[in-house]
Structure formats: C-alpha cells, structure tokens
Amino acid sequence: MLCCRVYKKTSGNGSLCLYLGRRDFVDHVESVDSVDGVLKIDPSGLNGRKVWVQLACAFRYGREDLDVIGVSFRKDIWIKRIQMYPFEGTKPPNTPMQEALLKKAGDQGHPFTFDIPVHLPCSVSLQPAPEDAGKPCGVDYEVKAYIANEEDNIDEKVEKKDTCRLIIRKIQYAPAELAAGPKADINKQFITADKPIHMEVSMEKELYYHGDPIPIKVKVNNETSKVVKKIKINIFQITDVVIYAADKYHKCVLNEEFGDQINANSTFEKEYSVTPLLVNNKEKRGLALDGRLKDEDTNLASSTLLIPDMDKQMQGVVVSYKIKVILMMGGGLLGSLTSSDVTAELPLVLMSPKPAGEISI
C-alpha cells in the first residue's frame, strides 16, 4: 500500500520540484527499501544546463553554524547521482509509488530510483544543547536535485535557487522473530561473610518497543549478615561514533531506585517495570536519537542491527543499550555506589515496531 501523504519541495527558481511518497525507508538488515521518487523539470529555466538528482549519506560531526571559511564539519559516507535531463542510461520500470507521484507531477515528471547499500548506517541524530543552532550532529540522508553545467565540478558554484532537497530517513524496525530473554547470575563473596549473596536478573525477551514498559525479574538469596538497603536500576545508551574517531559515549537514560530492603539470611523475589523515555532526557547533550525530520517527534535512537562481519567503520554511529541492576548494601552517599554493592548487567534492544499497512494516495 502507498503512503497517504506526498512530500514536495520546489527550487527557488521554480524549475525543479521533488516528489516523494514517503520519507522513511526501511533497512531490513539484508536489504534496504529503494528510494523511489519523481522529479518535475521545467526545461525553459535551464538555459542549456543539465539536471541531476543525488542521494547522499553523510555524517555531520560539528554544528552547521560552526562551518567557517569553507571548512565543513560534514563528511560524505556515500553519494550517488543520476542525470535526469537530458536523461542518460536505462530507466527501470516505474514502481506503484512512482505511478501515483507522476499523476501529481504531470507531463514534466521524471521518475528516479536509488538503491541504498546494506552496509550504510541508519539515520541517527545527536541531541544538541538548548543553546545550539543549526542542524544537529549525526548521520542523515538527503535527496537533492540541482541544475548545473557539470555533474560534480568543485569550481562550479551551484546557486541555492537552482536546488531543491528533502531529508529522508533510513530506519530499522524490530524483527518478527525475537531472541530468548537474557539472564544474569551473580554471586558475590564478602571477606567478612562465610556465605555469598546471589542475585539472578532476567527478562522474558531482549527486545522492547520504544515507550513500552520493560519488566525485569530480580531474585536474591542473601546468605550473608549484610542488609540490602535498596535496589537501583539503570539503563545506559552506548553510542559508538566510529567514522571519525574511536569515541564511545555512555549516557544514562533511566535511573530509578526502589526502597525494597532485603534482610540478612533471607530471600527476595520481585518484578520491576521501567520505561526509558526521551521526554525524561531532553537536556542531555549528545544523546543519540532516531533520525529527526523537521517538526516531527522522535525517540531515543533504536539499537543498531548489523549483518555479521559487517565493517563497523561504515556505520558512522552504532547504538546499543544495557541494563544495570544494583543491590545497594549501604554506606554510599546520595545514592552513590560502593565496593560492596552487587551489580548485574543485561543487554537490551530498543526498536520501533513495524507499522501496519499504509493508506493509498
């Protein structure tokens, strides 16, 4: 089924108009949806020049307002161009989406199709600080049509009025088949105790959707003379920025404490429910978010699913999550951890569900 909305962007001189039926293109891990659109071209405004449409995947590692003296903080990861007028090459059959868009564009409409390689990263934006201006850092995809004499001549300046562009997203949805839930068993032996404290932490599944509660089962067998004063659950987002440096950022996206006390020589079992949300992390600069389109809400970045043996260097930004469950034995100040605390970790995959069928144009 086709999208109910048409995305349209016209160049300043009115000679070009981009049409897309959607702005989200799904990475199925082993294949990626083709980007199928239509470009409307008015030849009367070309003055003998040619028209190209390009799809570029780029990583911005500095704010747009910091670009000075011709130095850009943007690195192209991948780019492909198609000459649209006069057209060169062989046109593939039109997709149903293109047939619908051609009805909107009229006789001057020209279909185009891009195939995105599977090794390219998904769209990710890094949350800016409130005072930051311009486009955020991260990975984005842009469809751009432009008028020029040559395809890519660094000495030829393409005027802004001779271009039109639309940002799109490459996204992943949760797979239909889910792996079994993770489990962690921790034994800790204290110097002052003959017997250990044992904690078992588990989840029914590893993958959860953005915004859904995450149930975590905690079982404790405390055979020591120590008392567990409370239980703390943290969820961390790990963002691996691999394209320009080996930077890795750990951001806590959930921090909750529960006042359950576990006495000496006793057992304990309880299921906790926690939900990491972007709305509770709006002030954290550098937090990875799902690629953001203008005036649209987004989520915490989805976990990155990779084909085995894929080159991580091509991914730009790789996102993962982990859960920490901590038995706080006391002695710390203001909730800080101590060497006597007991910690277990579980992996977590956060993603969006595959949407239901869309409405026709």
C-alpha positions in Angstrom: 0.0 0.0 0.0 1.1 3.6 -0.6 1.5 6.5 1.7 -1.4 8.9 2.1 0.9 12.0 2.0 3.1 13.4 -0.7 6.3 15.2 0.2 7.2 18.0 -2.2 10.0 20.6 -2.4 10.4 23.2 -5.2 13.6 25.0 -6.1 13.8 28.8 -5.7 13.6 29.4 -9.5 10.6 27.1 -9.9 12.3 24.9 -12.5 12.6 21.8 -10.3 10.2 20.0 -7.9 10.9 16.9 -5.9 8.1 14.5 -5.1 8.4 11.6 -2.6 5.6 9.4 -1.3 7.4 8.7 2.0 10.5 9.8 3.9 11.2 6.7 5.9 13.0 3.8 4.1 13.4 0.5 5.9 16.7 -1.3 6.4 15.7 -5.0 6.6 19.3 -5.8 7.6 19.9 -7.9 4.5 18.2 -5.4 2.1 17.0 -1.8 2.1 13.9 -0.3 0.6 14.7 1.5 -2.7 14.2 5.3 -2.7 11.6 5.9 -5.5 10.6 9.4 -6.3 9.7 11.8 -9.2 11.4 15.0 -10.2 9.4 17.6 -12.2 11.6 19.6 -14.6 10.7 22.7 -16.5 13.3 22.9 -19.3 12.5 26.6 -20.0 14.5 27.7 -17.0 17.6 25.6 -17.6 19.4 27.9 -20.1 21.3 25.0 -21.7 22.3 23.4 -18.3 21.7 19.9 -17.1 19.8 18.4 -14.2 20.9 15.8 -11.7 19.3 14.2 -8.7 21.5 12.7 -6.0 21.2 10.7 -2.8 23.8 11.3 -0.2 24.5 9.7 3.2 26.7 12.0 5.3 27.9 12.3 8.9 27.9 15.8 10.5 30.4 15.9 13.3 30.1 19.7 14.0 27.2 22.1 14.2 26.2 23.7 10.9 26.8 27.2 12.4 30.4 26.3 13.1 31.2 25.8 9.3 33.6 28.7 8.6 36.0 29.8 5.8 34.8 27.0 3.6 35.6 24.2 6.1 32.7 21.9 6.6 32.1 19.6 9.6 30.3 17.2 7.3 31.7 14.0 5.7 30.1 12.2 2.9 29.8 8.5 3.6 28.2 7.6 0.3 26.8 9.5 -2.6 25.2 8.6 -5.9 23.9 10.8 -8.8 21.6 10.3 -11.7 21.5 12.7 -14.7 17.8 13.5 -15.2 17.8 16.0 -18.0 18.8 15.2 -20.6 18.4 11.6 -19.3 21.2 9.2 -19.7 21.0 5.5 -19.0 18.2 2.9 -18.8 15.0 3.6 -16.9 13.8 0.8 -14.7 10.1 0.0 -14.6 8.1 2.5 -12.5 7.0 1.4 -9.1 3.4 1.8 -8.0 4.6 4.8 -5.8 6.1 6.5 -8.9 3.0 5.9 -10.9 1.0 7.7 -8.2 3.5 10.6 -8.0 3.6 11.0 -11.8 -0.1 11.8 -11.6 0.8 14.6 -9.2 3.8 15.9 -11.2 2.2 15.8 -14.7 3.8 15.6 -18.1 7.1 17.1 -16.8 7.6 14.4 -14.2 10.7 12.1 -14.4 10.9 9.0 -12.1 14.2 8.1 -10.4 15.2 5.2 -8.1 18.2 4.8 -5.8 19.3 1.6 -4.2 20.9 2.1 -0.8 23.6 -0.4 0.1 23.0 -2.6 3.1 26.3 -1.6 4.8 25.3 2.1 5.2 24.3 3.4 8.7 20.7 4.2 9.8 19.7 7.8 10.4 20.8 9.0 13.8 21.0 12.5 15.3 22.8 13.5 18.4 20.7 15.7 20.7 22.0 19.3 20.8 22.1 21.5 23.8 19.3 24.0 24.1 21.6 26.9 23.0 22.9 25.1 19.9 21.8 26.3 16.5 21.7 24.7 13.1 21.5 21.0 12.1 22.5 18.5 14.8 25.4 16.2 14.5 24.7 12.7 13.3 24.0 10.6 10.2 21.5 11.9 7.7 20.3 11.1 4.1 19.4 13.8 1.7 17.8 13.6 -1.8 18.9 16.7 -3.7 18.1 17.9 -7.3 20.2 20.6 -8.9 20.9 22.4 -12.1 24.5 22.7 -13.3 26.7 22.5 -16.3 28.7 19.6 -14.9 27.8 16.7 -12.5 30.4 17.5 -9.8 32.7 20.4 -10.6 34.2 21.9 -7.5 34.9 25.1 -9.4 31.2 25.5 -10.4 29.1 27.1 -7.8 25.5 25.8 -7.8 23.1 28.5 -6.7 20.7 27.8 -3.9 17.8 28.8 -6.2 18.8 26.0 -8.6 18.5 23.3 -6.0 15.7 21.5 -4.0 16.2 18.9 -1.3 14.4 16.6 1.1 15.8 14.9 4.1 14.8 11.2 4.4 15.5 8.5 7.0 16.9 5.0 6.8 15.4 3.2 9.7 15.2 -0.3 11.1 12.1 -1.9 12.6 12.0 -4.7 15.2 12.4 -8.2 13.6 9.4 -10.5 13.6 11.4 -13.3 15.4 12.6 -12.4 18.8 15.5 -13.9 20.7 15.0 -15.5 24.1 15.2 -13.2 27.1 18.7 -12.6 28.7 19.6 -13.8 32.1 22.4 -12.9 34.5 23.5 -14.8 37.7 25.8 -13.0 40.1 27.5 -14.4 43.2 29.4 -12.1 45.5 31.5 -13.3 48.4 32.4 -10.8 51.1 35.5 -11.1 53.2 33.6 -10.8 56.4 31.0 -13.5 55.5 31.2 -17.3 55.1 28.5 -17.5 52.5 27.7 -15.3 49.4 24.8 -13.2 48.2 23.3 -14.5 45.0 21.3 -12.4 42.5 19.5 -13.6 39.4 18.2 -11.0 36.9 16.1 -11.9 33.9 13.8 -10.6 31.2 11.2 -12.5 29.1 12.7 -11.1 25.9 15.6 -8.9 24.9 13.8 -6.6 22.5 11.2 -4.0 23.6 9.5 -1.2 21.7 10.1 2.5 22.4 7.7 3.7 25.2 6.7 0.2 26.4 7.3 -0.9 30.0 10.3 -3.2 30.4 9.7 -5.9 33.1 12.8 -7.1 35.0 12.7 -10.0 37.4 15.0 -9.9 40.3 15.7 -12.9 42.6 18.0 -12.6 45.6 19.3 -15.2 48.1 21.1 -13.2 50.8 23.0 -15.7 52.9 25.2 -13.0 54.5 24.8 -10.9 57.6 24.6 -7.8 55.4 21.4 -5.9 54.6 20.4 -4.7 51.1 19.2 -1.2 51.7 17.5 -0.6 48.3 17.6 -1.7 44.6 18.7 0.5 41.8 18.0 0.0 38.1 19.9 2.0 35.4 19.6 1.8 31.6 22.6 3.1 29.6 22.7 4.1 26.0 26.1 3.3 24.5 26.9 5.3 21.3 29.9 4.2 19.4 31.0 7.0 17.0 33.2 5.1 14.6 33.5 7.2 11.5 36.0 9.9 12.5 37.3 8.7 15.9 37.0 5.8 18.3 34.7 7.7 20.6 32.3 5.8 22.8 29.7 7.6 24.9 27.7 6.1 27.8 24.6 8.1 28.7 22.2 7.0 31.5 18.7 7.3 30.1 17.0 5.8 33.1 17.9 5.9 36.8 15.3 4.6 39.3 15.7 3.5 42.9 13.3 1.2 44.8 13.1 1.1 48.6 12.9 -2.7 48.9 15.1 -3.9 51.7 16.5 -7.4 51.8 17.4 -8.5 55.3 20.3 -10.8 56.2 19.8 -14.5 55.7 16.6 -14.1 53.6 15.3 -14.5 50.1 13.6 -12.0 47.8 11.8 -12.0 44.5 10.1 -9.2 42.6 9.4 -7.9 39.1 10.1 -4.3 38.4 8.8 -2.3 35.5 10.8 0.6 34.0 10.4 2.7 30.8 13.3 4.7 29.3 11.8 7.8 27.5 13.3 10.7 25.5 11.0 13.1 27.3 12.9 12.5 30.6 16.3 13.1 28.9 15.7 16.3 26.9 18.6 18.1 28.5 21.3 15.5 27.8 23.5 16.8 25.0 25.0 14.2 22.7 22.2 11.6 23.4 21.6 9.5 20.2 18.1 9.9 18.8 16.4 8.2 15.8 17.0 10.4 12.8 14.8 13.5 13.2 12.7 15.1 10.4 11.7 18.8 10.7 8.8 19.4 13.1 8.4 15.6 13.8 8.8 13.9 17.1 11.4 11.1 17.5 12.6 8.5 20.1 15.8 7.5 21.7 17.9 6.0 19.0 17.0 2.5 18.1 19.5 -0.3 18.6 21.7 -0.9 15.6 21.3 -4.3 14.0 24.3 -5.4 11.9 24.9 -8.1 9.4 27.6 -10.5 10.8 31.1 -9.4 9.9 29.9 -6.0 8.7 32.5 -3.3 8.7 31.6 -1.1 11.7 33.7 1.8 10.3 31.0 2.3 7.6 28.2 2.6 10.2 29.0 6.1 11.4 27.2 5.7 14.7 26.4 2.3 16.4 23.9 2.4 19.2 23.3 -0.3 21.9 21.7 -0.4 25.4 22.4 -2.2 28.6 20.5 -2.6 31.9 22.2 -2.5 35.3 20.5 -3.9 38.4 22.3 -2.9 41.6 21.8 -4.2 45.1 22.9 -1.2 47.3 24.3 -2.5 50.5 24.5 0.9 52.2 27.4 3.2 53.1 27.3 5.3 49.9 26.4 9.0 49.9 23.4 10.3 47.9 22.8 7.0 46.1 26.4 6.6 45.0 27.8 3.1 44.6 30.2 1.4 46.9 32.6 -1.6 46.5 30.2 -3.8 48.5 27.3 -3.2 46.1 26.2 -6.1 43.8 25.7 -5.4 40.1 24.3 -7.5 37.3 24.0 -6.4 33.6 21.6 -7.4 30.8 21.6 -6.4 27.2 18.6 -4.5 25.9 17.4 -3.9 22.3 15.1 -0.9 21.8 13.4 -0.5 18.5 10.1 0.6 16.8 7.5 -2.0 15.7 6.9 -2.4 12.0 3.9 -0.2 11.2 0.6 -1.5 9.9 -0.3 -1.2 6.2 -0.4 2.4 5.0 -3.2 4.2 3.2 -3.2 4.6 -0.6 -2.6 8.0 -2.2 
